[in-house]
Each structure stands twice: as structure tokens, then as C-alpha cells.
Amino acid sequence: MKQIINGKMYNTETAQEISCDSNGMGCDDLWFVEETLYRKQNGEFFLDGHGGPLSRYSRPNGSFSRSGARELVPLSAEEAKAWVERHCPVEVYIEIFGNVTE
């Protein structure tokens, strides 16, 4: 998927996939969410997120209804670190961002 956001190109085909996480619900569930973290060649991070009609990725679909959708979401380095902390093993964090003091 490709998308231009604020004058910058985000492309899942050319970026490095870091990790993928979902809420464990089936893709036909209204609350389904799946996100994949990517790093661009220039070091910027972004999420490829999609979800069902009751997820944070839903979009209005006519009067009083919503549908599931997919979008690319740019992340700052701090937002990417927080996402990795919540969704990945410690080893992934260290591989991407380096060691952390105890």
C-alpha cells in the first residue's frame, strides 16, 4: 500500500516490516484491529493499520453507519518506541532502538 501524507511517501512495499500485532479477533469481527509497524529507508516509522467498523480505523459509510478501513499512520520515534514496548518482545525493542539501562 502506498499513501502520501503531509507531502511524504509511505510505502509498505519498500519499507522494512518491524512487527505485526492484532487484538486477536477475527477479521470479520466488528472490533478487529491489526497493525504492522514499518521503518522507512530514511528511518521514519509508520503503522499500517486496519480494523472493523467499531475499531479506531473505521470510517463513516453513509448515514448512521460505519465500515472497516485501512490507513497508514506516520509515527514519531517516541511513538514508535511506545508501540514496540506495548506490542513486541524486549529483544525486538533492543534490536531496533538499542539497549536500555536497568
RAKAMO-V859212 format. One record per residue. N is the residue number from 0. D_LAST is the distance of its C-alpha to the last C-alpha in Angstrom with 2 decimals. Layout:
n=N d_last=D_LAST
n=N d_last=D_LAST
This chain:
n=0 d_last=38.67
n=1 d_last=39.11
n=2 d_last=38.93
n=3 d_last=39.27
n=4 d_last=37.21
n=5 d_last=37.69
n=6 d_last=39.41
n=7 d_last=36.70
n=8 d_last=37.13
n=9 d_last=34.74
n=10 d_last=35.76
n=11 d_last=34.17
n=12 d_last=36.31
n=13 d_last=34.97
n=14 d_last=31.29
n=15 d_last=28.56
n=16 d_last=27.72
n=17 d_last=23.98
n=18 d_last=24.12
n=19 d_last=26.52
n=20 d_last=26.20
n=21 d_last=28.91
n=22 d_last=29.45
n=23 d_last=31.33
n=24 d_last=34.73
n=25 d_last=37.65
n=26 d_last=38.63
n=27 d_last=41.79
n=28 d_last=39.95
n=29 d_last=40.31
n=30 d_last=36.58
n=31 d_last=35.38
n=32 d_last=32.53
n=33 d_last=31.10
n=34 d_last=28.85
n=35 d_last=28.03
n=36 d_last=25.57
n=37 d_last=27.02
n=38 d_last=26.24
n=39 d_last=29.32
n=40 d_last=30.20
n=41 d_last=29.47
n=42 d_last=25.85
n=43 d_last=26.68
n=44 d_last=25.57
n=45 d_last=27.85
n=46 d_last=28.42
n=47 d_last=31.56
n=48 d_last=32.07
n=49 d_last=35.02
n=50 d_last=36.06
n=51 d_last=38.96
n=52 d_last=41.25
n=53 d_last=39.10
n=54 d_last=35.76
n=55 d_last=34.23
n=56 d_last=35.90
n=57 d_last=39.39
n=58 d_last=42.22
n=59 d_last=45.50
n=60 d_last=48.31
n=61 d_last=51.51
n=62 d_last=52.44
n=63 d_last=50.12
n=64 d_last=48.33
n=65 d_last=45.15
n=66 d_last=44.21
n=67 d_last=41.07
n=68 d_last=39.94
n=69 d_last=37.62
n=70 d_last=36.03
n=71 d_last=33.65
n=72 d_last=31.11
n=73 d_last=29.49
n=74 d_last=25.81
n=75 d_last=23.97
n=76 d_last=20.78
n=77 d_last=18.87
n=78 d_last=21.03
n=79 d_last=20.44
n=80 d_last=16.63
n=81 d_last=17.20
n=82 d_last=19.79
n=83 d_last=17.68
n=84 d_last=14.90
n=85 d_last=17.87
n=86 d_last=19.98
n=87 d_last=18.29
n=88 d_last=16.27
n=89 d_last=12.72
n=90 d_last=14.60
n=91 d_last=16.79
n=92 d_last=14.18
n=93 d_last=12.80
n=94 d_last=16.50
n=95 d_last=17.52
n=96 d_last=14.92
n=97 d_last=12.88
n=98 d_last=9.37
n=99 d_last=6.49
n=100 d_last=3.78
n=101 d_last=0.00
